[in-house]
Amino acid sequence: MDFSKIELDVHTHTLASGHAFSTIQEMAKAASEKGLKFLGITEHTPGIPGSCELIYFRNLHVVPRNMYGVNLLLGAEINILNPDGTLDIDESLMEKLDLRIAGIHSLCYRWGTREENTAGMIKAISHPLIDIISHPGDGTADLEFEPIVRAAKEHNTLLEINNSSLKPIRNKATARDNNLEILRLCKRYELPVILGSDAHISFDIANYEYLPTLLHETEFPDDLIINTSVAKFKSFLKPGYHGIL
């Protein structure tokens, strides 16, 4: 994988999320300096303590969608709250966002059995407005990955391979093996993945330092990595408002 060909990083957070440390402008400038064409800023929705209130997302229309020559996609990382697949913002607001990511976070998730957790994630995958599932392999919830990959293939939803969740300070015991399993399944089913920095500070934008070894170990095809092609990425976006796209 030639990481110099990376064109986009669409899972990042600014200080608006309450536990990140850069402004939108600082993030955009860093993305420009790293040669990105697209930057996604996807703040946490209210289920995460200290994060944005809903009015923040309603007012995103005031923010320019191009800064320092980088196209911005402004959206949300929406919380899957329970094994029923319930999300913590409603569809009327989701439709106003450029980008919709959904994920499980320990601070606001009500755990079920492996089968129940898997069913809940599949419900989010099948939601007509969800574009990406964030860090499904981070080990927060016990999941069965083959049905998740099959559902993502069926519903044209991207699964993320998340760099931040593999950092030693955060790495859960199962995270590496989970992500290897997801990559092998996506390779088998010819399902593209998206690499996510999950940057919470501008210096981490397009930081994928823990992912090359996983991609090499699974011999994952370059053409199944969405980050190298804005055009490919656009083909996975669900109907709705997408800013400048």
Secondary structure, DSSP 8 states (H G I E B T S, - for coil): --GGG--EE--B--GGGSS----HHHHHHHHHHTT-SEEEEEEE-TTSTT---HHHHHTGGGS-SEETTEEEEEEEEEEB-STT--BSS-HHHHTT-S-EEEE--TTT-----HHHHHHHHHHHHTSTT--EE--TTSSSS---HHHHHHHHHHHT-EEEEESGGGSTTT--TTHHHHHHHHHHHHHHHT--EEEE--BSSGGGTT--TTSHHHHHHTT--GGGBGGG-HHHHHTT--SS--TT-
